[in-house]
């Protein structure tokens, strides 16, 4: 059986009204940050949206890099 590989180092999530609707994993920080910015632009006028970008360290812990919450989501 082949060994499982870990996902990319950078993890992006899109949450809408409390439900995670999208996950993305990238090894390149620039790509992950561009995807994050794109999701914020795409959803900036929608309520109940959260976009989070985290970095997975070598011990498999996730550290927050960026978080955006649309107005009215609180």
Number of C-alpha atoms within 10 A of each C-alpha: 3 4 5 6 6 9 12 15 18 24 24 22 19 21 16 18 11 11 11 13 10 11 12 15 19 17 14 11 15 11 13 22 18 11 16 23 15 12 19 21 10 10 17 15 11 14 15 17 24 25 21 19 25 19 22 18 11 8 6 10 9 15 13 12 13 14 14 16 17 17 13 9 13 9
